[in-house]
Structure formats: structure tokens, C-alpha cells
Amino acid sequence: MDIRVGLVGYGAAGAYFHAPLIHATPGLSLAAVVTRDAGRQAEVQAKYDAAGVSELDELWGRCDLVVVASPNRTHVGIAAAALERGLPVVVDKPLARTAEEGRGLARIAEERGLMLAVFQNRRWDGDFLTVRRLAGEGVLGAVRRFESRFERWRPTPKGGWREAGGPEEVGGLLYDLGSHLVDQALQLLGPVREVYCESDIRREGVASDDDTFIALTHEGGARSHLWVSSVAADHGPRFRVLGSAAAYVKHGMDVQEERLRAGVAPDSPGFGEDPEERWGVLGTPEEHRVVRTEAGAYLDFYRGVAAALREGAAPPVDAASAIDALAVIEAARLSATQRVVVPPA
């Protein structure tokens, strides 16, 4: 019998990421979606044969797993309510506003013996999988610098809580795309001992950061330079990884988000395959070669969730690693405010 999934929120995260991925994962069934929008309720009924409900209290009896894809400021309260009712939880990034809030959720989950997983789907970007493979094979040598960017050109704000809300909304790029970049850096290069950050609001009418740079010094000595921006009229490479033996440079974004937004089913053939013209280059100025991008695999996250619940496997992204990333983000916020280098707490 399938695990019944209750999804809280049907904005961009719920509609384009969670719902189609859940629907395509064997052993999971999207049973109900919390959204007050009548049109969205009709959509989830038509697309997924799922109930559209207006209130959280209507969800609890309909599901075996809760997925929280609501606005960031609500993540902790909804996740805690689900855990206290004995339900395992997936929370979209960021898990919480602070590392301490995240630790509180983790304690509740541990006390009740429940899974608490965090949707850090960018660990399954094809380009990042390629970076991890190349680093693991040793062809880069010792990785000394990891440069990573999510840059966009949106000179006119889109509006909504991510841009218009202040700190109470847990909005801005540092918490949004920055959560992914920090998580990837930690996964590749390990714990961080120093954080430096420059963070700005560049566009009129925006209340949260829209142009941020983060520099991390890892305990092993490597450095990560991370950029997130909505005002980049020219985009740098998605990845530039410099090692003692070679470099890897990759342009263009992972294809999975654009395909999900276009309505392509995530279990369709070739879904995560990168076009050849966007493959990266590995080598040195004297000798280099094009490297096929690993196939992106967002479905592996929810396959891992199903395995954790059915077989007792470790969750695909545990709360502890998400809390480590939150500690770095908090240090980055403090660094940007005080213009100093900060150790993660």
C-alpha cells in the first residue's frame, strides 16, 4: 500500500517540484494538498486525484507523511505540529530561520522516532553530481577553490513574500538559493571555520537581499566563493572548481527545474540529461576535454524518503546537515551586518 503524502503549500515549490516528484515516485501517493486557492484545489484533484483542503487541520487524518512547502516563516510551526501528531516530515529548504530552531525540530523528531528530512534537491543537480564524481575520482587533485553561482537578471522585482517581506518572512536570496549553494559547498568540502559575506538590496521595492556573495574557509583549507544575485546582467560560470591537478568549468543551469516548470514528467526518459552544448570542460590551459554531465536525479530524493519510511534507511538529507548549513547562513548574515569574518556557531 502506498504511503499517503500530505503536501502543505501549492505555490512554485509545491506545484513545480514536490507534487510531480511525489506523484512519480513508486510507493508514494499524493493524497491531499493544503491550499486556500479554489483553482489550485481543482488542479490537484484533476492532475493527481488528490484532495484540495483549505486548512491544516483537514490534512492530518488523510496522510502518513507531511511535506512542508509553505512560506519559509511557517516551516518550523507546521513541521513541529506534524511531528507532534506522530507524522514523519519533509521540509523544503530552509529548514528553519536559525540553527537553534532547526535543532528544536530535530529533537522533537528524535524523541518520537520520526523521520525529519530536508528537501535539498540541488544535491541531485547533474552538474553538482559531476563535480562530486570528478573530485572523488581524484582527477582534479586537491580541490583548493570552489566557485558556485546562481545568477539571474531580474531588474524588475516579481513581488511576493520572498522579495517584499523583511527578515520576519525569512526571505531573500541568502535563505533561498543561498541555502543550496552553502549546502553543496559543505557536501563537497566539509565543515567551515570562517564565513565572510557581502549582502545588498539593489532594487527599489525589495526588502530582502537580492545580491549576495559568501566566502567560506573550510576546515581542510579549501575555500568556497558563492554568488546569488537577481541583478546579474552577465552570468558567470555555474561552477568553476580549481584543483591542484586540473580545473572543471561548467556554464548553464541544471535542466530539471526548467523541465518541471514546463510540465515534463520527472520519470520520463532523458528528464535529467544535460544538452551536449552545456557540458563542462575539465583540464588545464595546456590540455582539456569536454566532460558529459551526469544525469540529474531529483527523483532520488523522494525514492530515498520512501526507502527511509519503508526500510528504515537513512533519510536522503538529514536534519543535522541542514542545521550545519543554517549555522553558516546565520554567520553570513552577521558578517554582512558587521563587516567581519565570523565562525559558524
N, C-alpha and C positions, 0 to 999 in steps of 0.2 A: 504493500500500500504506500502511495506517495506521501511524502512529508508535505503537509499543508503550510503554505507560506502566506503570512500577512504582511503586506507592504504598506508602510506609513509614508505617504507623500507620493504625488504623481506629477511633480514638476519635471525639469530636464533630467535629473538623476534617476527618478523613478521610472519615467516613461521611456527614456532612451537607453538606459543602462540596466537597471535592476529587473524590470518586468520582462524584457526579451531574454535576458540571460537566465533568469529563473525558469521561464517557460521552456527554454531549450535544454535544460539540464535534466537528464534522466533521474527519476526518483524524487523530483521536486514538482510541486503543483502550486501555481499562484491561485490562492483561494479567495483572498479579499484584499482590497486596496482602500486605504483611508484617504479620501479627498472630498472636499465640500462642493467641488465644481460638478454640476449635473452633466455637462458634456463629457468630462473625463470619466465619470461613473459609467456613462453609456459606452464609452470607448473600451474600458477594461472588461465590461461584460461582453461586448462584441468580439474583441480580439483574443481574450484569454478565458472566457467563460468564468470570470471572477466577479464576486460581489463588490460593488462600489458602496462604501459606507461613509457616513459623514463624520462620525465621532469615534474616538479611540476605544471607548467602552464597548462599541459594537464589534470590535475586532477580536478580543481575547478568546472567545469561545469558538472561533472559526479557524484557528491556526495552531500549528505545532512549532513554528519558527517565526520570529518577528524580524523584519528588515526595516531599519530606520533610515529613510531618505528624505526626511523633512528638513526645514531650515536649520542651520548649524546650531543656533541657540537652543533648540529643542532636543538635541541629541541625547544629552545626559538624562533629562527628566523622563523621556519616553523609554529609553533603554532600561533605566532603573525600574520603571513601572512594569515592564515586561519581565525582567529578571525576577522581581519580587512575586510575580504570578507564576513562576516556575517555567518560563519560556526561554529557550536559548535565543540569542540575538546576534544579528549582523548590523553594524552601524557604519554608514557611509563616513568617509573621512571629512573633517577631522573628528576623531572620537569624542573630543571634548574641547573646551576652551583652554584648559590648563592640564598639565601633567597630573596634578593632585586630583582634579575631578576625574580624570581617567583612572587613576589608582582606586578611587572610590568605587567606580563601576566594576573594576576588576575584582575588588574584594567581595562585592555582592555576588558576582558570578562564581567565584571560588567557593564561597560559603555554601552556595546552593548546588555546586557541582554542575554548573551550566556552561555551555559554550558561549564565549563572547568573542566574536571575530570582527575585524575592521576591513572595510572594502577599500583596500589599497590596490586597485585594479592595475595601476601602471607598473606594478612588478611584472605583469604579463604583457607589457608592450613588446612588440617584436624587436625593436631596436635595443631596448634595455636587456632583453634576453640575449641578444647578440653580444652586447658589451660584457655581460656576465660570463658568457661562454668563452670569449676571447681572453678575458682575464684569467679564467680558470684553466685554460689550456696553456697559459704562460707565454703566448706569442707577443704580448705587449711588454713582457718583462715586469718589473715592479711598477705598478701604477703610481705616478707621482702627482698628477693633476687630473681632476675630473671636472670638466666643464659641461653644464647641462642647462638648457633653456626651454621655457615655454613663453614664446613671444607672439604677440598679436598686434594688429593695427586696428584699433577701435577708437578713433579720435572723438567720436560722439558716444557718450555713455548709453548703455542699453537700459539702465534703470533697474529697479528691483532691489531686494534687500542686500544682495552681495556688494553692490556699489553704493547704494544710498544710505544704508544703515551704518551706524557708528560701531564702536567696539562691542556694545551690548549684543549686536547681531552676529558676532564672530565672523564678520565678512572680510572682504579684501583678498588680494591675491596671495599674501603670505599664508593664510589659512587654507586657501582654495588650491591653486596649482602648486603653491609652495609646499603643501603637505606631501605632494607626490615627489617633488624634487628632493626634499630632505629625506624622505623615506628611501628613495633609490640610492642616494649617497651613503646612507647608513648601511643599507643592504650590501653595497659594493665594497665599501672601505671600512666599515666598522665604527665603533664609538668615536665621539667627538670630544676634544678637550677645550677648544676655543671657538667662539662664534663672533663674527663681525657682520653687521648689516647696515645697509643704506636703504631707507624706505620712504617713498614720496607719494603724494597725491598730486597728479599732474593735470587732471581735467576738472573743469568747473562743474559743480553739482555733484561731485563724488565725495563720499565721506570716509572711505576706506582706501588703503594703499592700492595703487594701480601701476606702480613702477618700483620694483624692489630687487636688490642684489644682496646675496648672502655668501659670505666666505666662511668655510669650515676648515679647521685644522683637526685632522683625525689623530687618534692616539698613536697610530702607526707612522705618523709623519706625513702622509699624503694630504693634499688639500683639495677641497671641492669648491668650485665657483659656480653659483647658481643664480640664474636670472629669471624673473617672472615680470611680464610687462604687457599692458594693453596699449602702449603708445610707441611701439617699435615699428617705425616705417620701413625698416630693413631688418630682416630676420637673420640672426647668426646661426651657426650650425646647431642642430638639436643636441648632438653630443660631439665633444672634442676631448678625447681621452689620451693623455700623454704618458707613456711608459718609458722605462729605461731602454727598451729594445725597439719599440715601434709606437705609432700613434694610430688611433681609429677616429675617423671623422665622418659624421652622418648628418645629412640635411633632411628636412621634412618631418612631419609628424607621423606617428603610428596611424595606420589606416583604420583601426577598429572603430574609433569614435565616429568618423565621418560615415562609415558604412552602417553603424547602428542608427545614426540620425537619418540616414536615407532609407531606413526600413529593411535593410538586408538582415536576414536571419543569421544569428551568430553561429549556428550549426551548419550553415550552407558551405559547400565546397569552396576552398580558397578564401574564406572570410578574412583570415588574418594575414594573408600573403601580401608582402610589400611589392609594389611595382619595381621592375628591374632598374628603371631610371632613378629610383630613390635609394638604391643600395649604397652603403657606405664604403669608404676606402681605408685600407689597412696598410701600414708600412712606414717608410721613411722617404725623404726627398729623393734618395737615390734609387729606391726600389719599392714599389707599392702595387697593390692589386685591389680590385673590387671584391667585396665580400657580400654574399647573399644574406639578406636579413632573415633572422629566424621568424617563423610564423607567430604572430601574436596570438594570445590564448586566454582572453578574458574568461572564457567558459571554465577554465581550470580553477578559477576561484570558487565558483558555485559547485563544481564537482568535488572540490575539497571540503566545502561545507557539508555536502551530502555524506561524504565519507566520514567526517567528524561525528555526525549525528548517528549514522547507521553502524559504523565500525569502530568508533572510539578513536579515530585517527586525530592527530593534532590539527587544530584549525588552520586554514590556509594562511591567515595573517592573525597572529595572536595579539592580545591587548598590550602585552609588555613591549613589543616592538613599536606599536603605535604611540605608546606613552613616551618612549625614548625620543621619537620624532617630535612630540609635543614639547618636551623639555628643550629641544633645540629651537623650536619656533618661539617659545617664550623668551629664551636667551636672545634670539634675533630681535624680537620686539624691544627688549630692554636695551640692547646695543644700539638700535636705531634711535631710540629716545635719548640716550645718554652719550651717544657717540664714543663708545668704548668697546673693547673686546671683553666678552662675557663667557664664562664657563657654563655649560648646561647644569641646571640644578638637579 
